Structure formats: structure tokens, C-alpha cells
Amino acid sequence: MVTTVLFVHGTGVREPGFTESVERVREGLRPSRPDVAVVPCYWGGSAGSALRSNGVSVPGYGTGRGAAEAGAPGAEAGEAGEAGEADEDVEFWGLLYLDPLLELRLTASESTGRAELAPGARPPGEALSSAALSLTGDDELRELLDAAGIAEEFAAAVAAVLTSPDGRRFLRTPDAAAGTTELARAFVADAVRRRVDRNGSAPAFDGTARDEAVARIAALLPGDPSGADGSGTHRGPVTRRVKRLAGRLALGLASAQVVKRRSALTDAAHPAAGDVLLYLARGAAIREVVLEAVRAAEPPVVLLAHSLGGIAALDLLVLRELPEVELLVTVGSQAPFLYELGALPSLEHGTPLPAHVPRWLNVYDRRDLLGYVGAGVFPGRVEDVAVDSRQPFPLSHSAYWSNPELYRLLAGELP
């Protein structure tokens, strides 16, 4: 007998991102549960949201102009300290994803004077550049980059950082030899940014694999990484200055440039927001796709449902008795929150889950601001399990699928 894991995607997911996620789930389960068949349930193409009138409701859509230009009117102390440091590190990575060269630029601005070189010695920046261009020849690093999901983008990221004005300025500083970890973080952050741009939605990134890749890069680069611990965590004046810049970065996101790029922002945002609105207004079509997939699958069936897919899966199981479904696994889902708000389509707040709803496992990451817990609103009917992707939001919302913790959990829970 084969257990069928029916993978139900979340809001805003379209091809080719959906197929990539399915393959990642298959790869994650294969070592420990080769008996499991992972079957896709793709509702985004047929039942997801779309601009059905080609965006005519958006001012200036398709013209490259925005509304104004188009003429429209206006714990314990020790544990708390460790958690705080981890959160600081995650927030720091969030800034580097926005601007991979930020740390190099600030480090270069703090450096003063010129380093005295021994006769015949190569400048530290020249040696760093040469070694960086050879990084992809290291087998261990290639494996780590692949695990982090950025192997394809890494070489281009290295070249871009080294040839950028900020990168060249950093390499000319006398402190460059001590900045191998800063340089490594810039390479990795630029690779992540490139992957996000190429994929069109947030891929699943593993923060631990990312940090291991940074440590390996720093170890391969020549120099003296004193003052950096090699783990992806940075302390000192540079970090303090980055924090002061955080507010200005946030303000920049709300500048007039957003208005000028309204068409592009609409294209990027409307599938995710539109799917949620469409489901809450008329969700039967999405539930029907899931129902048809359940009926076509070989039992026993496990619904592995992400984000909005978890809401649809729970609603379906509340509304229909499906004995072939033995387990519901929601991941980064908002179903408990909607129930508490009184907005879960299938069930009013205060009404208990029907007895026919199968066992429910709810996986969340505390850094995923779209993941919620259900034990408080459905006592005795749902088991909440926390995992840690070590990624900032919004990447944390998709990082579950690259997190080994999730697959270790599933291996022991699947029928």
C-alpha cells in the first residue's frame, strides 16, 4: 500500500514555481519515506485569481505610469538573549537581501589610511578577488550552495560583487584581508536576490545551509577573518550603522518610485492578494480542485497544504466527510486566525470541528508572519509544531520546503 501525499500550494503560486516546490517536497521525503507518493494539487492555474479584464481597473496599468502620471486624483534571561541575537542576525540578512553590498559599503567607509605592503606582496584585495573567482571549483561549497538553493546564481553573484564600485572600493581598503566573512555574505545575499528575481516568487531557502555556505566561503578566501565568527553573525559598528539605516530603507519602499512602478508591482502582488480575496468571496472552485485530487488519489491520503491551501483543505474536510484522508498537515497556514476572526468560510467561531475531520498537524515558524497556531482555538483537535528556517519574513513563509526539520517530522507522522 502506498501513502499518497497530496501537495496543495498556497496563495500566489503559479508555474514554474509550483512544480519546483513539488520536486523539493519529493526530494525531502525520499530518503526517509520512499514508500510515499507525492502528488501535485495545482489549483492556481484553473481556480486562482487573474486580471480578467487585463488590468483596466489599475490607473496607468501597462503604460509604465502610475496613478498621478495617468491623471487620477490623489523567557528566561539567557534564552531571551540568545533569541534576540538570532533575531538580530535574521533581520540583518533581511537588509542584505535588499542591498547585498550594504555591509561592504559601510565597512569601506569606516576604513582609513593605506595599508603598508611588504616588497613584492600582492594587495589583499587582489588575492581575495582571484580566490573568489575560483570558489565554484570547491566540491564542498557547491554542495552547500545547492542545499541553500543558490548554486545556479552564485558565479554571477560573485562576479557582480567584485566588479561593482562598492566591491572594488572595499577590496582597496587595508581591512579587506579581515573582511572575508563580510565578502562571503555579500556573495550569498546577491545570489539570493538573483534567485528571487528569476523565480518570480519567494523560493524555499534554508538559513542553516546559507550560513554554512558563508562559513565555507570565508574559509576558502585568503586573509585573516579576525573579528568575524564565520557563522553568519556580525557584531560591531557596522551592524549598528546598518540598524540606523533600516528606517530609511523602509521609507524608501514607500517613495514615489512605488507609484511609478505600479504596473510592475500590481503584476507581482495581485496573484497572492487576489487568491486570498477570491477564495474568501468564492472559494468553492479551489475546494473542488482539491476534492477531485483527493478522489483520484490512492488512499490513504495525506493533505499537505501550505498557506491558503491549508485554509481550503480544512474547509473541505469540515464541509465534506472524506474517510480516505487520514491526516491533514497545514504549513504556514492562516486557518486558525481566520476562525478566531469569524472569517473561516466553513465554520463560525465557537462551533467545534466536526468529528469526521481527521487528525490535524499544524506546522509554523515564529518568524513566518503568515503562520498561526490552532491549539488554543481548536483544543484537543490540532497539534501545533514549531520549526525554525532561520530566514526573515517573507522568505520564512516559503522556507519550510527546504527545512530538514519538516521532513524529519513528516517521516514519523505520515501513515
MOURRA-V135655 format. One record per residue. OMEGA is omega in whole degrees, 0 to 359 (999 if undefined). D_FIRST is the distance of its C-alpha to the first C-alpha in Angstrom with 2 decimals. Layout:
((OMEGA;D_FIRST) (OMEGA;D_FIRST))
This chain:
((181;0.00) (173;3.81) (179;6.64) (173;9.55) (181;12.94) (185;15.60) (181;18.81) (186;21.87) (183;25.15) (187;28.43) (174;31.98) (184;33.87) (177;31.02) (176;31.47) (6;30.70) (183;30.72) (182;30.06) (180;26.81) (177;25.18) (179;26.55) (179;24.95) (180;21.47) (179;21.90) (178;23.19) (178;20.16) (179;17.90) (181;20.36) (183;20.50) (189;16.83) (183;16.24) (185;18.17) (181;16.52) (179;12.96) (180;12.16) (185;8.37) (174;9.44) (178;10.51) (185;13.99) (181;15.25) (170;19.01) (186;20.73) (179;24.34) (186;26.87) (183;29.94) (185;30.95) (186;30.97) (180;31.46) (182;33.07) (177;36.79) (173;39.34) (191;43.13) (174;43.39) (175;47.15) (172;47.10) (183;48.34) (179;51.62) (183;51.38) (181;51.64) (177;55.29) (184;55.95) (177;52.36) (181;52.18) (185;55.80) (180;55.24) (178;57.43) (185;56.71) (184;57.98) (183;61.46) (180;61.97) (176;60.85) (180;63.54) (177;61.45) (188;62.91) (999;62.08) (179;45.55) (185;47.41) (181;50.13) (180;48.51) (179;45.07) (178;46.72) (178;48.63) (179;45.54) (179;43.73) (178;46.87) (179;47.05) (179;43.40) (178;44.01) (179;47.20) (180;45.37) (178;42.73) (178;45.55) (176;47.43) (178;44.52) (177;44.47) (180;48.09) (176;47.46) (177;44.76) (183;47.50) (184;50.16) (184;49.00) (186;52.66) (183;53.78) (178;53.79) (181;55.58) (181;58.13) (178;58.97) (180;59.10) (182;61.51) (180;63.66) (183;64.15) (179;65.18) (176;68.93) (180;71.17) (180;70.50) (176;69.09) (181;71.52) (174;70.08) (180;71.31) (179;73.12) (181;70.68) (177;67.62) (174;65.06) (182;64.55) (180;61.36) (180;60.01) (178;60.45) (178;58.51) (180;55.73) (180;55.49) (180;55.32) (182;52.61) (180;50.58) (179;50.54) (185;48.99) (185;46.21) (176;43.47) (181;44.18) (184;42.69) (181;39.15) (179;38.32) (179;39.58) (178;37.58) (179;34.35) (178;35.44) (178;36.45) (178;33.13) (179;31.37) (177;33.86) (185;33.13) (184;36.74) (184;36.95) (185;37.99) (193;40.70) (183;42.19) (179;44.79) (179;46.22) (179;46.34) (181;48.29) (181;50.74) (180;51.24) (183;51.97) (184;54.34) (179;56.31) (177;56.54) (180;59.93) (179;58.45) (179;56.68) (179;59.87) (178;61.93) (182;59.64) (178;59.81) (183;63.62) (178;63.86) (182;64.96) (184;61.90) (182;59.38) (179;58.77) (185;57.60) (182;55.34) (180;52.43) (176;49.92) (179;51.41) (178;51.19) (179;47.58) (178;46.68) (178;48.48) (184;46.53) (180;43.16) (178;44.18) (177;45.46) (177;42.22) (179;40.26) (179;42.72) (179;42.36) (178;38.57) (179;38.83) (182;41.44) (186;39.44) (180;36.14) (174;37.84) (184;35.85) (178;35.21) (178;32.63) (180;30.56) (178;32.89) (183;32.47) (179;35.81) (178;35.34) (177;34.72) (182;37.73) (177;39.95) (177;38.92) (177;39.86) (181;43.20) (180;43.90) (178;43.19) (181;45.45) (179;48.21) (181;48.01) (182;48.37) (178;51.33) (178;54.80) (181;56.77) (183;57.04) (179;54.40) (182;56.50) (176;55.98) (186;52.35) (176;49.62) (183;47.17) (183;44.34) (181;44.71) (183;47.04) (179;50.65) (173;53.57) (188;57.23) (181;59.50) (180;57.26) (180;54.51) (179;57.18) (177;58.51) (179;55.07) (179;54.66) (179;58.01) (186;56.89) (180;53.73) (180;55.70) (176;57.39) (179;54.10) (178;52.76) (180;55.96) (180;55.65) (182;52.37) (184;54.30) (179;57.23) (179;58.66) (178;56.38) (179;53.50) (182;55.54) (183;56.37) (187;52.71) (179;51.55) (181;50.01) (179;47.87) (177;46.93) (179;46.00) (181;43.71) (189;42.06) (191;41.77) (178;41.29) (182;37.58) (180;36.67) (182;39.33) (179;39.04) (180;35.32) (181;36.00) (180;39.00) (181;37.34) (182;34.34) (178;36.68) (183;38.86) (186;36.38) (185;32.76) (183;31.22) (178;30.59) (178;28.44) (180;26.45) (177;25.98) (179;24.46) (180;21.89) (180;21.27) (179;20.78) (178;18.26) (182;16.23) (180;16.47) (186;15.46) (176;12.28) (180;8.68) (0;8.23) (184;8.35) (171;11.23) (174;13.65) (176;17.10) (194;18.80) (184;22.28) (169;25.55) (179;29.06) (176;29.80) (177;26.14) (176;25.64) (180;28.42) (181;27.00) (179;23.50) (178;25.17) (180;27.56) (183;24.88) (174;23.08) (186;26.54) (183;27.58) (175;24.48) (184;22.16) (185;18.58) (179;16.27) (178;13.12) (182;14.50) (184;13.91) (171;16.00) (175;18.97) (175;20.28) (184;23.73) (180;25.55) (187;29.32) (181;29.45) (184;32.53) (179;31.02) (181;32.67) (178;35.95) (178;36.03) (180;35.41) (177;38.30) (188;40.45) (185;39.72) (177;38.32) (188;34.59) (188;34.43) (191;32.16) (176;33.75) (178;37.37) (182;38.31) (177;38.60) (182;35.97) (175;32.98) (175;29.37) (183;28.13) (184;26.09) (177;23.12) (185;22.70) (176;19.60) (187;20.00) (176;21.90) (183;22.38) (184;25.42) (180;26.23) (175;29.84) (185;32.48) (177;36.00) (176;37.47) (184;35.40) (175;37.83) (178;35.24) (184;32.81) (181;33.36) (187;32.35) (187;31.26) (181;31.76) (181;35.40) (175;34.96) (186;31.76) (178;32.43) (184;29.58) (181;27.05) (176;26.40) (178;26.17) (179;28.15) (180;27.49) (170;30.15) (182;29.76) (179;32.69) (183;32.71) (177;36.44) (176;37.18) (173;39.77) (11;39.11) (180;38.13) (180;36.15) (182;34.52) (179;32.80) (188;30.77) (180;30.62) (189;27.45) (175;25.32) (184;27.27) (180;27.40) (178;25.51) (183;25.81) (184;23.38) (173;20.57) (177;21.33) (183;21.07) (182;17.77) (181;16.19) (185;16.97) (183;16.30) (178;12.96) (999;10.36))
